[in-house]
Amino acid sequence: MARLSIRIDLGPGNRLGPGKVRLLEMVAAHGSISAAGRALGMSYRRAWTLVEALNTGFGQPVVEAQIGGRSGGGARLTEFGAGLVRRYRAIERAAEEAASPFLTDLEGGAPRAE
């Protein structure tokens, strides 16, 4: 099945795409950058680098560290970060809906009149 993948170029070095959004969703689900990285099969360093790129690129925290007690700290999405995920997923749904007839045509091999 043909599927659309959205990458948004927001400025030099500031991109948002399915991988970063999935990482943010995993941070929200697991409460830590390292656990999110493990869930996605990426190293902690790679996950941390992507989170830092997002925090820097947006000029405000997307993910913030939580100071831990006995079991250590963690991380959570900021309100801005959670909104970023929601907006990206809304853009993705709208684009998939708009592109659906064209993707169906591509799968069938029939050219679509433009």
C-alpha positions, -999 to +999 in steps of 0.1 A: +000+000+000+014+034-010+019+057+020+028+094+022+057+105+044+058+141+055+090+160+063+086+196+072+116+219+067+112+247+091+145+264+086+182+257+083+189+226+103+154+225+117+134+196+102+104+176+116+095+143+101+081+109+110+112+097+129+115+126+152+078+127+159+078+089+167+107+096+190+087+123+208+057+099+211+080+072+226+094+097+251+058+105+261+050+068+264+082+057+282+091+087+302+127+087+292+149+094+262+169+063+266+138+040+268+123+058+238+155+052+219+156+015+229+119+011+218+129+025+184+161+005+181+184+036+183+212+045+206+207+068+235+232+092+219+212+093+187+179+098+205+195+126+227+210+143+197+176+144+179+159+157+210+186+184+214+182+193+177+144+198+183+149+218+215+175+241+197+156+243+164+124+255+180+141+278+205+123+263+234+121+229+250+102+202+233+114+176+258+125+184+293+144+164+318+128+154+351+149+152+382+147+118+396+145+103+430+155+067+439+149+053+405+166+082+386+152+109+364+134+108+332+121+130+305+087+143+294+073+163+265+066+199+273+032+214+265+048+228+233+063+193+225+029+176+229+013+203+207+040+198+181+032+161+179-005+168+176+000+194+148+024+172+129-001+143+130-029+166+119-009+178+089+000+141+081-037+131+082-048+161+060-020+153+035-029+116+034-065+124+028-057+149+000-032+125-016-053+093-013-068+093-048-034+099-063-017+072-042-045+048-052-038+056-089-001+051-084-006+017-069-028+007-098-003+021-123-029+044-140-018+080-146-041+105-131-052+136-151-039+167-134 
